[in-house]
Amino acid sequence: MPNIEHGQVSFDFKIEGKKERATFDYRYNDSNQNLDYTEIRYTNPKLQSLIENNTKMMENIDSLIRNIIEKKKSNELKRTK
């Protein structure tokens, strides 16, 4: 049976000198490393456009979230030893 993790990550950005935030709710399937975004919230519509219209930005966010998940799993393994 696959191990499915639900989580939430927020990233801060600056747009026109103002701090803005993007929050990603996700579902991660450990057996196939599939990462699905269940909800994404932005404090500014410009931020949504900057992220979603930029493939490289989405790839970077995806990579950051995967790294956070892996680090969390690694820390959990260390605690169980």
Secondary structure per residue as TSV (DSSP state, phi and psi in degrees):
chain	resnum	aa	ss	phi	psi
A	1	M	-	360.0	132.2
A	2	P	-	-69.2	148.5
A	3	N	-	-93.6	114.0
A	4	I	E	-108.4	128.2
A	5	E	E	-114.2	137.4
A	6	H	E	-109.8	139.8
A	7	G	E	-156.8	178.5
A	8	Q	E	-144.8	135.7
A	9	V	E	-135.5	139.0
A	10	S	E	-119.3	143.4
A	11	F	E	-126.3	139.9
A	12	D	E	-97.2	142.5
A	13	F	E	-134.9	162.1
A	14	K	E	-115.6	128.2
A	15	I	E	-128.4	121.8
A	16	E	T	51.8	40.6
A	17	G	T	79.5	-2.1
A	18	K	E	-105.3	141.4
A	19	K	E	-75.5	126.1
A	20	E	E	-125.5	162.2
A	21	R	E	-136.5	141.8
A	22	A	E	-117.9	129.6
A	23	T	E	-118.1	127.0
A	24	F	E	-114.3	117.9
A	25	D	E	-93.5	134.6
A	26	Y	E	-138.3	164.0
A	27	R	E	-128.4	125.3
A	28	Y	E	-119.4	125.3
A	29	N	E	-99.3	111.6
A	30	D	T	-66.2	-31.1
A	31	S	T	-69.8	-32.5
A	32	N	T	-122.4	8.3
A	33	Q	T	55.8	29.3
A	34	N	E	-80.1	128.5
A	35	L	E	-115.8	116.3
A	36	D	E	-115.3	136.2
A	37	Y	E	-91.4	119.7
A	38	T	E	-89.6	-25.8
A	39	E	E	-161.7	141.6
A	40	I	E	-130.1	129.0
A	41	R	E	-121.3	139.2
A	42	Y	E	-124.0	142.9
A	43	T	S	-81.7	-11.7
A	44	N	S	-145.9	128.3
A	45	P	H	-58.3	-28.6
A	46	K	H	-63.4	-36.5
A	47	L	H	-64.8	-41.2
A	48	Q	H	-57.8	-46.3
A	49	S	H	-63.5	-43.4
A	50	L	H	-62.7	-36.6
A	51	I	H	-82.1	-52.5
A	52	E	H	-73.5	-20.8
A	53	N	T	-94.9	9.6
A	54	N	-	-127.0	102.2
A	55	T	H	-56.8	-42.1
A	56	K	H	-63.5	-40.1
A	57	M	H	-62.8	-44.1
A	58	M	H	-64.6	-38.9
A	59	E	H	-62.5	-41.5
A	60	N	H	-64.5	-42.6
A	61	I	H	-64.2	-43.8
A	62	D	H	-58.2	-44.8
A	63	S	H	-63.5	-43.5
A	64	L	H	-60.2	-44.2
A	65	I	H	-65.9	-41.8
A	66	R	H	-61.5	-39.5
A	67	N	H	-64.4	-39.9
A	68	I	H	-62.2	-43.8
A	69	I	H	-62.7	-45.9
A	70	E	H	-63.7	-41.2
A	71	K	H	-64.0	-41.3
A	72	K	H	-62.3	-44.5
A	73	K	H	-63.2	-41.5
A	74	S	H	-63.2	-42.6
A	75	N	H	-64.9	-37.7
A	76	E	H	-65.7	-38.6
A	77	L	H	-65.2	-40.9
A	78	K	H	-62.5	-37.3
A	79	R	H	-69.7	-29.1
A	80	T	H	-82.8	-11.7
A	81	K	-	-84.2	360.0
